[in-house]
Amino acid sequence: MYEFFFVLFPRYLPFLLEGAAMTLKLSFASMACALVIGLAVALGRLSGRRWLDWPLRAYVEIWRDVPLVVQLLVIYFTLPQLGLTLEGFSAGVLGLSLNLGAYLSEVFRAAIISLDRGQREAGLSIGMSRTMVYRRVILPQALRIALPTIGGYFISLLKDSSLVSFIAVNELLRHGTMIISETFLSMQTYFMVAAIYFFMSFLAARAVRWLEARLTPATRPASSGTQSLPGAAGVHVEVRS
């Protein structure tokens, strides 16, 4: 125990934190790309164009049904045979983004479908274009509905990013294996790796909860002598008695 806290921990923690920084960089880059992919696929499938729906549906099914580690290995080792060579970080971002984008597309699609169609019709009836209705009415509400699920997927992404160690990306888990190959202290090293993953995931969960609280409209009870009546588009109007 003394060796762990006073020798191993101070010596190798900075090296593990370098790997953690790479994990965060990989996760944020993949999440940003996955959000764009997921939203684009969801909107494409909801556009009503059958020639667009079938390819997008095939993408979602394939990327959700094939293990992520297999996708990463195919991208990293097979694409060079087709003339497209990607270094480890780029291959990792591509694989994680395509995999998570397939899941997020279903999240966005469900969130959009859950909204009342009357909001779209109301927007179109007052002269808004379809694009403006989605940008100013539909998507802000859908993103707020999908936020908790998106946050959960980001936490999963932090942990799934450890799979890129199979394609020679020096993230947190790979740094841990390097320490084990040098010291043969597997239990202590994996404990430090697990603690760092827990710390990052814990902070991510709290950040998502904070964002959810900030984006959720505050509700307050009507004051005495007032009555709250529902108005158009969910706006509440106070009427004094």
Summary of the structure (lengths in Angstrom):
residues: 241
radius of gyration: 23.3
end to end distance: 70.7
largest distance: 77.5
contacts: 702
relative contact order: 0.13
helix: 80%
strand: 4%
